[in-house]
Amino acid sequence: MLDFRSDTVTRPGPGMLDAMLKAEVGDCGYGEDTATNALEAFCAELLGMDDAVFLSSGTLSNQVALRLHTRPGDEVILDQSYHLNTYESGFCAQFAQVALNTIESGDGIVTADRIDEALDKKRRLWWCAPPTLLGLENTVNHHAGKALTPGQIARPAAYAHSKGMRVHLDGARLFNACAAKGVRATAFTAEVDTVSLCFSKGLGAPYGSVLAGRADVMGEARLHRKLFGAEVRQPGFMAAAALYGLRHNAGRLGVDHRLARYLAAGLTALGLRLTTARPDTNIIVVDTRELPVGAPALAERFLRHGLLVSVLTERFLRFVTHLDVSRPDADTALCIVADVLRALRKEPAAGRKGALTH
């Protein structure tokens, strides 16, 4: 089975497994887990922050960040395409109890003008939800893994600060942005208050995320880790995997990007419409509007031939390249897509399962 659903499907290789077995662990509740302490110190320096906290997932990192920067009833401004809105809006309401004010950018890029539009779209009376946080994302998953430039992060962050807001950067795939733009992570974090980074995506680890920021804020983050029930006693085995991923897999992300461009070119040649013809990073989004079936039905047909892809909506599906797929895998995937499209075009409309109606 070829799995192009996500870069979260990777499994630890021999080197990562060996690092996990050799990890020095202790009770994290007492601050004695050596491997976790090493990971947090490494990430803090890597991201240009005072401190970092190891957490179980990117979603938890984002939700803890909201708790750090807001109070119940506050407003968070962000682009509608960001993970905090598309996948976490219910969590934002349930855990941080904040209102999301979304920007309809169309490209995932937040600007000062768009922040002003979000601020001006409703009356700002003293008893209304105060805008206290700007959420940013890099790379932008729902815009085919678009990698924003350091300036596209720094400028809106500085403007938000001038308006009295704090800034959180969802950097789940931040090192994909680093590879795409040829810069260090600190180029993206200089103007933000907190940043999250996920280890279980392109870095290939089985677990975890980190949230980094100022020392006093991270002390509160540790409290929220406890409150959310996410303080693991000996997480060092997973921390060792994360550290291995940072040291050994971050530098190879360009391989995934080149494979994504190769796969995208092949899909385009087969007649599929992509939202981005030449992806910045490792994500390809296919628009099925010109096909006789929608994204779920098309993904189902691929699955019958041994190809797994991710369904984003009724219209869009996604291919993601990662360290567990290769150029031959991409070639096989293209053959499967070609066979499915060929068979689909021969079918009478009445016989198509999941056919779209117009």
N, C-alpha and C positions, 0 to 999 in steps of 0.2 A: 504494500500500500504506500503510495506517494502522498506525503502529508505537507501540503502547502497552505494549511489553514492559518498558521501563526508561527512566530518565532518562539512561542511559549511551549511548543511541543518537543523541544530538544531534550535529550537525556544526557546525563553526565558521562563523559568519556573516561578512559583509564586514568589520565593525569588528574582530572578533577576528583574522581573516586579515591585515588591514592591520597590526595590532599585532605579529603574529608576523613579518611581513616587515621591520618596522622595528626589531626587537629588536637590542640591542647584546650581542653574545656574545663569549665567550672560552673558554679552557680551564678547565673546572670543576675539574679535578684540581689546578690551580694556584690555585684560588680567584679566577679572573679572568673568570668569566662574569657580566657586569654585570647582565643581566636576572634571572638566578637569584639573585644576591646581593640585588637589590632585592625580589624576591618573598619570600625568606626573612625579610628584615628587616620587611617589611610584615606578614607572617603572625605573626611573633613579637609584634609590637605589637598586632595585631588580636586575638590569642588570649591576651594577657596573660602571655606567657612570655619567658624570657631570649633564646631562640634557636629557630630552626626549620630543618629540613632538607628539601629538595625530594627526593621519591622518586617512583618510577615508578607506584605504585598504592597503593590503600588497604590491600590485603592485605599488601604489603611494609611499609607503615607499622606495621601491627599486629604483624607478625612481628619487626620491629626493636625495637618497644617491649617485646615479650616478652623479647628477648635482653638489653635494658637492665636489666630489673627482676627477672630470675630467673636461676637456674642450672639446668643439666640435673637433672631429678628433682624440681624444685619443683612446687608446686600453684598453679593459678590458679582462683579462684572467680568464677563469672559465671552469668548466666541462660542456661538451655538454648536460648532463642530467639535469642541474639545471634550475629552473623556469625562471631565467633571459634569458635563451636561448630558452627553449622549448615553453614558453608562452609569453615572453616579448621582443623577439629580434626585432620585428617591432617597439615597443615603444622605445627601446634603440636607434634605428636609428632616430626615429622621434623627441623625446624629448631631450635626452642627446646628440644625434648626435655622438655616439661613435661606434667603430668597436669592434665586439666580436671575440676573438681568443680562440677557444674552445679546451679543452683537451679531448682526447678520452680515458678516464681511464677504462671504462668498469665496474667500481664498485662505482663511485661517490666520490672516495677519491682522493684529490689533494695532491701531494707530491712535494718536492723540485725538484726531477728529472723530474716530469711532468711539472712543471713550466719552467724548463730549456728547455724542448722539445718545449713548446709553444713559448718561447723567441727565440729559435734557428731555428724555422721553416720558418722564413722569414728574409730578410736582414734588418739590423737596421741602415739605413742611417739617416742623420740628419733631412731630410724632410719627413720621414715616420711617421706613427702613433706611438707615444711613449706609451709604456705600463705603465699605471699609477695606475691601480687598479686591485686587485685580488678579485674575487667574490667567496664566499663559501656558503654552504647551509647545514642546519641541522634542521630537518631530511631531507633525500633525497627522495623526493616524488617518482620520477621515478625509484628508486631502492627499491621499496616496503617499503617506510618509514624507510630506514636504519638510525640508530642512530649512528652518529660518536662520537668518544671519545673526551674528551677535548684535548688530545694530537694531534689528527688528525685535529683539528682546529688550535691549537697553533703553531705547527711546520711549516705548510705552511705559516701561517700569519707572523711568525718571519722571514722566508726566504724571503717572498715578501717585507717586510720592509727593509731587507738588500739590496734588489735590487732597493730601492727607490720608491716602490709602497705603496699605502694605501690598506686597507682591509675592505671589507664590508661583514658581515655575514647575509644572508637571514635566519632568525630564525623564519619563519612563524609558525612552529611547534616545537619551541625550547623546550617548556616544556614537550613535548613527549620525547625528547632526555634526558631531566633531569630525567624524571621518569624511562626511560629505563636504564640509567647509574647510577642512584642513587646519582646524584650530583646537586649542585645549579647552577643557570644560570650563575653566575659569573665564573664558571669553564670554560665556553665556550667563554667568552667575554674578558678575560684578555689581549689578544694579538690583538684584532680587533679594528678598528677605529670607526665603526658604526655597529649597529645591529638592525634588524627589528623584530618585534614580532606581530603576528596576533591574534586578539581576537575572530574572527568569525569562527574559526576552532574548535579544541578540547575544547577550553574554553567556548564555547556555547553562546557567545554574538552575537547580530544581526549585528554588525557593527564595523569596525575599526581596526587600527593597530597603532603601535608606532615605532618611529625611535629614537634611543638613541645614544649619542656620547658626545664629548667634548662640553663645554659650548659655545665657539665661533662658532663652526660648527653648533650647534643646532640653534643659532641665525639666521644663514643663511638659515637653514631648514625652519624656520618660514616664511622667505621671500618667499621661493619657494612654501610653502603651499598657500600663498596668490596668487602668480603668477599662480599656477595651478587651482585657483578657488575653493580651498578646505577648505577655512577658514569659518567654520560654526559659526553662531552667538551664539547659545546656544547649543553646543554639549554635555553639561553636562549630559543629559539624557542617551546618548550613552556611555559617559565616566563612568557613574555609573554602567552600565551593564558590561563594560569591567573590572572595578575594582572588581565587584562581581565575575566575572569569574575567575580572578586571585586568589581571596581569597577563593573561595568555589569549583571551578572545576579543578584547576590545580592539586590538591592533589588526584583526583580520576582517573587520566589518566591511571594509571596502570590497572584499571578495563577494559578500552577499549583495552589495549594491551593483556590482558588475553583472552578476548572475541575473538580478532583477531586470536590468536593462536588456540583457540578452533575451530573457523570457518575454518581456514586454514587446520587443521587436517581433518575436515569433508570433505572439498572439495577434498583433496588429496585422501581420502578413496573412493570417488566417481569416481576417475580416472582422475581428472583434473590435469594438469601440472602447478605448481606455479613457479614463478621466485625465490621465497624464501620460502622454506618449513615451516620455523618457523619465522614469521615476528618479527622484533625488536619492532615495535610499533603497530599502528592501521591500517596499509595499507596492503592489499593482492593484488597481481597482478597475473592474470591468463594468461597463454600463450596458445593460441588456435591452435597452429600450427599442433597439432596431431588430431584435431577435423575436421569433415567434413564441418564445417562452420566457418567463421571468427568471430571476436569479435562483430562487429555491429549486425550481424544476431543472434548471441547467446544472446546478450543483449535484442534484440527485443523479442525473445521467452520468456526470463525471465519476461519481462514487461507484456506480455499477462497473466501471472500467478500472477501478483501483486508484482514482485520483481524488484526494480530499482538498476542498477549498472552503473558504468561509463565506457565509451569506451575511452581508451587512444589512440589506433591506430587500424589499421585493424587487428592486431594480438593480442593486449593486452587489457584486460578489468580489472577493479579494483573494489574491495570491500573495504569499509572503515567503521570501527566501531566507534561509538560515543555515547554520553550520551543519545540519544533518541532511541537507539536500545538495546535489552536485549538478554539474553541467549535463552529464548523462541523464540524471533525473529530470532536468528541465526538458531535454529532448524527448524523453518518454512522455512527459506531461503534454508537450505540444502534439505528439502523435495521437494521444487520447483525445485532446480537444478537437483535432482535425477530424477524427473518426466520428465523434459525437455531432459535430456541426454538419458533416456530410450526411449522416443518417437523419438528422433533424430536417434538413432541407428537402429530403426525399419523402418525408412523411406527409400524408394529407392532413390539413389543419384539424379535422374532426378527431383525428387519432392521437393528437398531442396531449399527453397528460400535463396538466398545469399550464395549458396554453393561455396566453393573455387575451383579453377582450378589449376592443377599442371603441 
